[in-house]
Amino acid sequence: MSEYKLTPHGSVTRNSDGASIPADPTNIDYAEFLRWQAAGGIPDPVDPPTTAEMNAPILAQIAVLDAYIPRGLEDLIAGLGFDVANLPEIQQQRLAQKAALRLQLVK
């Protein structure tokens, strides 16, 4: 274990006390980290992302597709003056997009 650990957001964590040090050269702790690194110190690498972190953007895209107007509201949509002729085709496209996204989920 090194004295410092890199984070995925560009800051550094000091392992001795868990302090989060922003990547700001005017920050005294970060300046000390840079001196330590220049003297040959090698920080611990960034932890790999968790499965949940990797899947979050994909699940967000699926949620957007799930929020798409369901077929049962076609009459309401038509009543508002929107064209519903392409709605079933669009829904099929959404289902295909969701299926493709689900294949990208990390297990």
C-alpha positions in Angstrom: 0.0 0.0 0.0 1.3 3.4 -1.0 0.9 6.7 0.9 -1.6 7.9 -1.7 -4.4 6.5 -3.8 -5.7 7.9 -7.1 -9.5 8.4 -7.5 -11.6 8.2 -10.6 -12.4 11.9 -10.3 -8.8 13.2 -10.5 -8.4 13.8 -6.8 -6.0 11.9 -4.5 -6.7 10.1 -1.2 -4.1 10.1 1.5 -4.1 6.5 2.8 -2.9 7.4 6.4 -6.1 9.4 7.3 -8.4 8.9 4.3 -8.2 12.7 3.4 -9.5 13.5 0.0 -7.1 15.9 -1.7 -8.3 17.9 -4.7 -6.0 18.2 -7.8 -5.3 21.8 -7.1 -1.6 22.9 -7.1 -2.4 25.7 -4.6 -3.7 23.1 -2.1 -0.9 22.4 0.4 -1.7 18.6 0.6 -1.8 18.3 -3.2 1.6 20.1 -3.5 3.0 17.6 -1.0 1.6 14.8 -3.0 3.3 16.2 -6.1 6.6 16.5 -4.3 6.2 12.9 -3.0 5.4 11.7 -6.6 8.3 13.6 -8.1 10.6 11.9 -5.6 9.6 8.6 -7.0 6.4 7.8 -5.0 3.9 5.7 -6.9 0.3 6.1 -5.8 -2.1 3.1 -5.6 -4.2 2.9 -8.8 -7.8 3.9 -9.1 -10.2 1.1 -8.0 -12.0 -0.4 -11.0 -15.7 0.7 -11.2 -18.3 -1.6 -9.6 -20.9 -3.4 -11.6 -23.5 -1.0 -10.5 -21.4 2.0 -11.6 -20.8 0.5 -15.0 -24.5 -0.4 -15.4 -25.9 3.0 -14.2 -25.7 4.9 -17.6 -27.3 1.9 -19.4 -30.1 1.6 -16.8 -30.7 5.3 -17.1 -31.1 4.9 -20.9 -33.5 2.0 -20.3 -35.5 4.2 -17.9 -35.9 6.9 -20.5 -37.2 4.3 -22.9 -39.6 2.9 -20.3 -41.0 6.4 -19.8 -42.1 6.5 -23.4 -45.9 6.8 -23.8 -47.6 3.4 -23.7 -50.0 2.3 -26.5 -53.1 2.7 -24.3 -52.8 6.4 -24.6 -53.0 6.6 -28.4 -56.5 8.1 -28.2 -55.4 10.8 -25.8 -52.4 11.6 -28.0 -54.6 11.8 -31.1 -57.0 14.0 -29.2 -54.1 16.4 -28.6 -53.5 16.6 -32.3 -50.5 14.4 -32.6 -50.1 11.8 -35.3 -50.4 8.2 -33.8 -49.9 6.4 -37.1 -46.3 5.6 -36.4 -46.7 4.9 -32.7 -46.6 1.1 -32.9 -43.5 1.2 -35.1 -41.9 3.6 -32.7 -42.8 1.3 -29.7 -41.2 -1.6 -31.5 -38.0 0.4 -32.0 -38.0 1.3 -28.3 -38.3 -2.4 -27.4 -35.4 -3.2 -29.7 -33.3 -0.4 -28.2 -34.1 -1.7 -24.7 -33.1 -5.2 -25.7 -29.9 -4.0 -27.2 -29.1 -2.0 -24.0 -29.8 -5.0 -21.8 -27.2 -7.0 -23.7 -24.6 -4.3 -22.7 -25.3 -4.7 -18.9 -22.3 -6.1 -17.0 -23.1 -9.1 -14.9 
